[in-house]
Amino acid sequence: MGCDRNCGLIAGAVIGAVLAVFGGILMPVGDMLIQKTIKKEVVLQEGTIAFKNWVKTGTEVYRQFWIFDVQNPQEVVVNSSKIKVKQRGPYTYRVRFLAKENITQDDEDNTVSFVQPNAAIFEPSLSVGTENDTFTVLNLAVAAAPHIYQNAFVQVVLNSLIKKSKSSMFQTRTVRELLWGYKDPFLSLVPYPISTTVGVFYPYNNTADGVYKVFNGKDDVSKVAIIDSYKGRKSIYAIFGSEVDLKGIPVYRYILPANAFAAPAQNPDNECFCTEKIISNNCTSYGVLDIGKCKEGKPVYISLPHFLHASPDISEPIEGLSPNEEEHRTYLDIEPITGFTLQFAKRLQVNILVKPARKIEALKALKRHYIVPILWLNETGTIGDEKAEMFRNQVIGKIKLLGLVEMVLIGVGVAMFVAFMISYCACRSKNVK
């Protein structure tokens, strides 16, 4: 009987040890199997689930616009007063619903290149008004004229055409005209062939955005769909901000750092964006990037909305701005196991530089330069409730279940081993006595 009892206790301890060891082995093996399964399905290559959903996203992406309505145009033109603006919006469009085109894999650097066809559908239910709402905004053609044509004689000719068309520094335009294009009366009088249509995003419909180059995740699934370059240029980077909960899914939030818009002294990568030494205070101003080279010489500057993180000299001539970190920052929410971007908000402001021009009467009285905010946009996409539930069940749920099984095996195994070993030792002591 004593032998049978001791043998049983030893057997129980051995079983407990085996369970604990099996649970311990299951941890790395299970993680390896999960990673293998994930890597198979989340990389951007023909035949994977991720590739199918990436080529034509099922998530609705919206682009919201807030337009800066100028309240005191005449005071600015005559007295070089501060520009008083009032933002109005959002005016919302659905975008990025067409399938990507010209998809090309590069096995050397594990990237995939593509272009994104552009199209926008106005969403009245998500907007504060209609596309026919009007605003007082900067005259894009007049403001750009002295930058594109710097010859004094040419400016005299342009001035006569500006006066003849009754154009000024500011104009009244509808949402549709400002965003997607209008026939400019001043440019229509220019006696040689030029494009006479002007708009912040003209042309847009029936065009393509890119070339984008993103990581396909073959070598590192955490980099899936992260942009490597845009139109051959290195992409602006993001840094880890915090861990947040998105519809029950733990995600890592990456944010656009202030350093992305820093002066070249703080961020040498921005040296190429500093082209106006006077405007930028010898490249010490920060918070805006000159992208005129990408816009045929037009004086276009981009920034975060309301000049968030910009130096005081940039926003000083403008009244009515209220920069807010929570409302105006850009971020990506990435699920760390799969590398999928489940939510994003891209916030960007479009500004135009206006300088005094002695030969153009509409700008002659100005005594200072302005970087005039035209509008800011918020492009957002969030995983839908149905897909979020599927993701929780298919990915998060299985990982949690595996983790629970591992912990139970280890816990039960250790408990059995300790309990049976204590009982065995107790029995041995009793038999010795």
C-alpha positions in Angstrom: 0.0 0.0 0.0 2.8 2.4 0.9 4.6 1.7 -2.3 1.4 2.1 -4.3 0.7 5.4 -2.6 4.2 6.8 -3.1 4.2 5.7 -6.7 0.9 7.4 -7.3 2.2 10.6 -5.7 5.4 10.5 -7.8 3.3 9.9 -10.9 1.1 12.9 -10.1 4.2 15.0 -9.6 5.6 13.9 -12.9 2.3 14.6 -14.7 2.3 18.1 -13.1 5.9 18.7 -14.2 5.1 17.5 -17.8 2.0 19.9 -17.9 4.1 22.8 -16.7 6.9 22.0 -19.2 4.4 21.6 -22.0 2.9 25.0 -21.1 6.3 26.5 -21.1 7.2 25.0 -24.5 3.9 26.0 -25.9 4.7 29.7 -25.3 7.5 30.1 -27.8 6.1 27.4 -30.2 2.7 28.9 -30.1 4.1 32.4 -30.7 6.2 31.0 -33.6 3.1 29.4 -35.2 1.1 32.6 -34.8 3.8 34.7 -36.3 4.1 32.2 -39.2 0.4 32.3 -39.9 0.3 36.1 -39.6 3.3 36.6 -41.9 1.7 34.4 -44.5 -1.6 36.4 -44.6 -0.6 40.0 -43.8 2.2 40.6 -46.3 1.3 42.7 -49.3 1.7 40.1 -52.1 -0.7 38.4 -54.5 -3.0 35.8 -52.8 -2.9 37.1 -49.2 -6.0 38.4 -47.3 -4.1 41.7 -46.6 -3.3 42.3 -50.3 -6.9 41.9 -51.4 -8.1 44.4 -48.8 -5.2 46.7 -49.5 -5.7 47.0 -53.2 -9.2 48.2 -52.8 -9.9 49.2 -49.2 -13.3 48.3 -47.7 -12.8 51.0 -45.1 -14.5 54.3 -45.9 -12.0 57.2 -46.0 -13.2 60.8 -45.6 -11.5 64.0 -46.3 -12.9 67.0 -44.3 -12.1 70.6 -45.1 -12.2 73.6 -42.9 -11.8 76.8 -44.9 -10.5 80.1 -43.5 -13.0 82.9 -44.3 -11.2 86.3 -44.3 -13.2 88.8 -42.2 -11.3 92.1 -43.1 -10.0 91.9 -46.7 -10.1 95.7 -47.3 -8.2 96.5 -44.2 -5.4 94.1 -45.2 -5.2 95.5 -48.7 -5.1 99.2 -47.7 -3.4 99.1 -44.3 -1.5 95.8 -44.1 -3.5 94.9 -41.1 -3.4 91.5 -39.5 -5.6 89.1 -41.4 -8.6 88.1 -39.4 -9.9 84.6 -40.3 -12.7 82.4 -39.2 -12.7 78.7 -40.0 -15.9 77.2 -41.4 -16.4 73.5 -41.8 -16.3 70.6 -42.1 -17.1 70.1 -45.8 -16.7 66.4 -46.2 -15.8 64.2 -49.2 -15.4 60.4 -49.5 -12.0 59.6 -51.1 -9.6 56.8 -51.8 -12.4 54.3 -52.8 -10.9 53.3 -56.1 -8.5 50.4 -56.5 -4.8 51.1 -56.6 -3.1 50.8 -60.0 0.3 50.1 -61.4 1.2 47.8 -58.5 4.8 46.7 -58.7 6.7 44.5 -56.2 10.4 45.1 -55.5 12.0 42.0 -53.9 15.3 43.7 -53.3 14.0 46.2 -50.7 10.7 44.4 -49.9 8.5 47.2 -51.1 5.6 47.6 -53.4 4.9 50.7 -55.5 1.5 51.9 -56.8 -0.5 55.0 -57.7 -3.8 55.9 -56.1 -6.6 57.1 -58.6 -8.2 60.3 -57.3 -11.9 60.8 -56.9 -14.1 62.7 -54.4 -17.7 62.4 -53.6 -19.4 65.2 -51.5 -21.1 63.9 -48.4 -23.9 66.4 -47.4 -24.8 64.6 -44.3 -21.3 65.0 -42.9 -21.0 68.6 -43.9 -22.1 71.9 -42.4 -23.3 73.3 -45.7 -23.3 72.7 -49.4 -20.6 73.0 -52.0 -22.1 76.3 -53.0 -21.3 78.0 -49.7 -19.1 81.1 -50.4 -16.0 82.4 -48.7 -13.7 85.4 -48.9 -10.3 83.9 -49.6 -7.0 84.9 -51.0 -6.9 85.3 -54.8 -4.6 82.4 -55.7 -3.7 83.7 -59.2 -2.9 87.3 -58.1 -0.9 86.1 -55.1 1.2 83.7 -57.2 1.8 86.1 -60.1 4.9 88.0 -58.7 6.5 84.7 -57.6 6.2 83.0 -60.9 6.9 86.1 -63.1 9.6 88.1 -61.3 10.6 90.3 -64.3 9.5 93.9 -63.7 8.2 94.5 -67.3 6.2 91.3 -67.2 4.7 92.3 -63.9 3.6 95.7 -65.4 1.8 93.7 -68.1 0.2 91.4 -65.6 -0.9 94.4 -63.5 -2.9 95.8 -66.4 -4.6 92.4 -66.8 -5.4 92.2 -63.1 -7.0 95.6 -63.2 -8.9 94.9 -66.4 -10.4 91.7 -64.9 -11.2 93.7 -61.7 -9.3 91.1 -59.6 -7.8 91.9 -56.2 -5.8 90.4 -53.4 -8.9 88.6 -52.1 -11.9 87.1 -53.9 -15.2 85.3 -53.2 -15.4 81.6 -54.1 -17.6 78.6 -53.4 -16.3 75.5 -51.7 -16.4 73.6 -55.0 -14.5 76.3 -56.9 -11.8 76.8 -54.2 -11.2 73.0 -53.9 -11.6 71.6 -57.4 -11.0 74.6 -59.7 -12.5 77.6 -61.4 -11.7 79.6 -64.5 -9.8 82.6 -63.3 -10.8 86.0 -64.9 -7.3 87.5 -64.7 -5.5 84.4 -66.2 -8.2 84.3 -69.0 -6.9 87.6 -70.3 -3.2 86.5 -70.6 -2.4 86.6 -74.3 -0.5 83.4 -74.5 -1.4 79.7 -73.8 -1.5 79.0 -70.1 -3.8 77.0 -67.8 -6.6 79.4 -66.8 -8.2 77.0 -64.2 -7.1 77.5 -60.6 -8.0 75.5 -57.5 -6.2 74.2 -54.4 -6.6 70.6 -55.5 -7.0 71.2 -59.2 -6.7 68.9 -61.1 -8.1 66.0 -58.9 -10.8 63.8 -60.3 -9.6 61.5 -63.1 -6.0 61.9 -61.9 -3.7 59.6 -59.9 -1.7 60.3 -56.7 1.8 58.9 -56.4 4.0 57.0 -57.0 3.8 55.7 -53.5 6.4 53.1 -52.3 5.4 51.2 -49.2 6.9 48.2 -47.3 5.2 44.9 -48.2 6.2 43.2 -44.9 8.0 40.2 -46.3 11.0 40.9 -44.0 9.2 42.6 -41.1 5.4 42.4 -40.7 5.5 45.4 -38.4 6.3 47.6 -41.4 3.4 46.5 -43.6 2.0 49.4 -45.7 4.2 52.0 -44.0 5.2 54.6 -46.6 8.9 54.5 -47.6 8.8 57.2 -50.2 6.3 59.4 -52.1 7.1 60.5 -55.7 10.7 59.4 -55.1 11.2 61.4 -52.0 11.6 60.1 -48.4 8.4 60.2 -46.5 7.8 62.2 -43.3 8.2 59.8 -40.3 6.2 59.2 -37.2 7.2 58.3 -33.7 5.5 56.1 -31.0 3.1 58.2 -28.9 1.1 55.8 -26.7 -0.9 52.6 -26.5 -4.6 53.1 -27.0 -7.7 50.9 -27.2 -9.6 51.0 -30.5 -12.9 49.2 -30.4 -11.5 46.6 -28.0 -8.2 46.2 -30.0 -4.9 47.3 -28.4 -3.1 49.5 -30.9 0.1 51.6 -30.9 -0.5 55.2 -31.8 2.3 56.8 -33.8 2.3 60.6 -34.1 3.9 63.1 -36.5 6.5 64.8 -34.3 7.0 68.6 -34.2 10.5 68.0 -35.5 9.1 67.1 -38.9 8.4 70.8 -39.4 11.4 72.1 -37.6 13.9 74.7 -38.9 17.0 73.2 -40.6 19.1 74.0 -37.6 17.1 71.5 -35.6 16.3 69.1 -38.4 18.8 69.2 -41.3 16.5 67.0 -43.4 14.3 70.2 -43.9 17.1 72.2 -45.5 15.6 71.8 -49.0 12.3 73.3 -47.8 14.0 76.6 -46.8 14.2 78.6 -50.1 13.2 82.1 -48.8 15.9 83.4 -46.5 14.1 86.6 -45.7 10.7 85.0 -45.2 12.2 82.3 -43.0 14.4 84.7 -41.0 17.5 83.0 -42.5 16.0 79.6 -42.1 15.3 79.9 -38.3 11.5 80.0 -38.6 9.8 76.7 -38.2 6.4 75.0 -38.6 5.9 75.4 -42.3 7.5 73.7 -45.4 7.9 75.4 -48.8 6.7 72.9 -51.4 6.8 75.4 -54.3 9.2 73.3 -56.3 6.5 70.6 -56.4 3.8 73.2 -57.5 5.5 74.8 -60.6 6.9 77.6 -58.5 3.7 78.6 -56.9 4.3 79.9 -53.3 2.6 77.0 -51.5 3.5 76.2 -47.9 2.2 73.3 -45.9 1.9 73.2 -42.1 -0.1 71.5 -39.4 -3.6 73.1 -38.9 -3.7 76.5 -37.3 0.1 76.6 -37.5 0.4 74.0 -34.7 4.1 73.8 -33.5 5.0 76.8 -35.7 7.3 79.7 -34.6 5.4 82.8 -33.4 6.5 84.9 -36.4 4.6 82.6 -38.7 1.2 83.0 -37.0 1.7 86.6 -35.7 0.1 88.3 -38.8 -3.0 86.1 -38.5 -5.9 86.5 -36.0 -8.4 83.8 -35.3 -6.2 80.7 -35.0 -6.4 78.3 -32.2 -3.9 75.5 -32.5 -4.8 72.4 -30.5 -2.7 69.3 -30.2 -5.6 66.8 -29.9 -7.6 68.3 -32.8 -4.8 69.2 -35.2 -2.1 66.4 -34.9 -1.6 63.6 -37.3 -1.5 60.0 -36.1 -1.6 56.4 -37.1 -3.1 53.6 -35.0 -1.2 50.3 -35.8 -2.1 46.9 -34.4 1.3 45.6 -33.3 0.9 41.9 -34.0 -0.2 42.2 -37.6 1.2 45.6 -38.4 -2.2 46.7 -39.8 -3.1 50.4 -39.7 -6.6 50.3 -38.2 -7.2 54.0 -37.8 -5.5 57.2 -39.1 -6.0 60.9 -39.1 -3.9 63.0 -41.5 -4.2 66.7 -40.7 -2.6 69.3 -43.0 -2.9 73.0 -43.7 -2.4 74.6 -47.1 -1.0 78.2 -47.1 0.1 80.7 -49.7 2.9 83.2 -49.3 2.0 86.8 -50.2 4.6 89.5 -50.6 4.5 93.2 -51.5 4.9 93.7 -55.2 5.6 97.3 -56.4 4.5 96.7 -60.0 1.2 95.1 -59.0 -1.3 97.5 -57.5 -3.4 94.8 -55.8 -0.3 94.0 -53.7 1.5 97.4 -53.8 0.3 98.7 -50.4 1.4 95.7 -48.4 4.2 96.5 -45.9 4.8 92.9 -44.8 4.6 89.4 -46.1 2.0 86.9 -45.0 1.8 83.2 -45.1 -1.9 83.1 -45.5 -3.9 80.0 -44.4 -6.3 78.9 -47.0 -7.8 75.7 -45.5 -6.9 72.7 -43.5 -7.9 69.1 -44.1 -8.5 66.0 -42.0 -8.3 62.7 -43.9 -9.5 59.9 -41.7 -10.2 56.2 -41.9 -11.3 53.8 -39.1 -11.9 50.1 -39.1 -15.6 49.4 -39.2 -17.5 47.8 -36.3 -18.0 44.5 -38.3 -14.4 44.2 -39.3 -13.3 45.2 -35.8 -15.3 42.3 -34.3 -13.9 39.9 -36.9 -10.4 41.1 -36.0 -11.0 40.6 -32.3 -12.3 37.1 -32.9 -9.8 35.9 -35.5 -6.6 37.5 -34.2 -6.9 38.9 -30.7 -9.3 36.2 -29.5 -7.1 33.3 -30.6 -4.0 34.9 -29.2 -5.7 35.4 -25.8 -7.0 31.9 -25.9 -3.5 30.5 -26.6 -2.1 32.6 -23.8 -4.8 31.4 -21.4 -4.1 27.8 -22.3 -0.4 28.3 -21.7 -1.0 29.9 -18.3 -3.5 27.2 -17.2 -1.1 24.4 -18.2 1.8 26.1 -16.3 -0.4 26.9 -13.3 -2.1 23.5 -13.0 1.2 21.7 -13.7 3.2 23.6 -11.1 0.4 23.2 -8.5 0.1 19.5 -9.1 3.9 19.1 -9.0 4.2 21.0 -5.7 1.1 19.3 -4.1 2.1 15.8 -5.0 5.8 16.3 -4.0 4.7 17.7 -0.6 2.4 14.8 -0.1 5.2 12.3 -1.1 7.7 13.9 1.3 5.1 13.8 4.1 4.4 10.2 3.5 8.1 9.4 3.4 8.6 11.1 6.7 5.7 9.3 8.3 7.0 5.9 7.1 10.5 6.7 8.4 9.1 7.3 11.9 
